[in-house]
Amino acid sequence: MPDATPSAVLSYLRAVRDVYVTPLGLDGAGALVNEVAWHFREQGVRLHRKTTGANYKGWAVDILIIGGKMYDVLRDSEGMGEPQMAETVGTPDPLMPEPVAEVPIPDPGAPEMGNVEEILGNILLELQKITVHLREP
C-alpha cells in the first residue's frame, strides 16, 4: 500500500474534526491526531513523540509524520483546532509512538463520576430543598 499523501490526510482530518467539541483541549487534540494516524497507520502516518510540554500520552497534539516529514496539522490545537497541513522543520523521532486503536473522544461537558453515593446524596439534598421551598406559602 502506498504512503498517504498530505492532501489525503488533510481531507480526512477535516472530515472528522467536526465530531470533536470546540475548544478541543489537550485531550481532544490528542485523540483527534491519534484517530487520523490510526486511520492511515498502514500508509505510514505516525504520531510525533513528545514527552514534555503540551503532549497527550507521550505524543504531540498537533504534529503528524507523513512520508517521513513532520507536519503541523492543527492551528490553535487546544482551542479552535483548525485543520491545516504545514510542513515543519525538524527530524522525526525514531521512537515515534504507534497510534492506538481507540482513544475515547473527550466530552468536557460530562461531569466526573467521582463518588456516586456522594453525588446522589447531593442530588437528594437539593431535591429536599426544592420540596421545602415549594411548600412555603
N, C-alpha and C positions, 0 to 999 in steps of 0.2 A: 504494500500500500504506500503510495507516495506521501511525502511530508505535507502537512497542512500549509496553506498559504495564509499570510497575514490577513488578506481580504476575507477569506472564508471564516477565519477565527473572529474577525470583527463582526461579520454578518450574524454569526451565531451569538456572540456576546450581546449585540443589540437586541436580538430576539428574546433572550432570556432575562435581560436586565429588568424588564417590567414586572417580573414575578417577585422581585425583591422590593422592600419598603425603602422610602426615602425619608430621612437620610439613611444611607447604607450602614454606617457604623463600621467598626473594625470587624466584627463577626460577619456581617452581611457581605462586606467586600471580600473577606477571606473565603467565604462559602461560594461566592459568585466566581472568583477566579479559579477555584478548585473545580467547580462544575464545568467550566469551559475546558480546563486542562483534562478533566476526566473524559469529556466528550471526544476530544482529539488525541487521547493518550496513545492510540495505535498509530497516529500520524506524527509522532514526535514532539507534541506540545508538552512542555514541562513547567512546573512551578519554579519560582526562583527562591532559593534558600535564603532566609533572613531570620536570624535568631536574636537580634537586638532591635530596639526601636519599635515602630509600628509593624507588627507581624501577627500572623494568625497561625497557630500551631506550627510555627517554625518556617513559614513561607511568607513572602511579600504579598501584600493585599492588592497590588496594582501592577505587578510585573509578570509577564509570561515569557517563556523561552520558546521561540518558534523558529525552526530551521537553524538552530544554533545561535540565533541572535536574540537579544533582550529587547522586549517591547513594553512600554508603559501603556497599559490597556484601559486604565480608568483615570479620568481627570477628576480631581476632588474625590478621591476614592472613598473616604469615610463620610462624605457629605452627599452631594448630588449623584456621584458615581456615574459620570457620563462616559460611555464607551468611546474609546479612541484607539489609534494604533500609531504610537510614536516610538520609533526605534531609539534606544538609549545607548549611551556609551557604557561599556563595561564588559566583563568576561563572565559568562555563565559559570556558576559554581559547579564543579564536577560532582558534588554531593547533593544535587538537586533532589528535593523530595518528590516522591511519586504522588499523584493525586489520589484521593481516597474515594471509594465508591459513593458514599453518602455522607454529606455534611448537612444536617438539618438547616433549613432556611430560618434564620433568627426572626422572631416576631417581638420587637421591642415593646409592643403594646400588651403582650401577655404577662400577667403577673407571675412572680416567682411563687412556686408552690409552698416552699418552706414547710412549716409545721401545719399540717392540715387541721388538726384539732384546734390549734390556736386561731387559725383563720376562721373556722366555723364558729368558734366561741365569740369572736369579734362580730361576726355577722349576726349571730343571735342577740348579742348585746345591743347592736344598732336597731334590730327589729323591735326589741323590747322598748327602746326609747321612742321609736315611732309610734308604737301602740299606745304608750302612755300619753304622748303628745296628741294623738287623735281623740283620746277620751276626755281631754281637757275642754271645758266649756268655752 
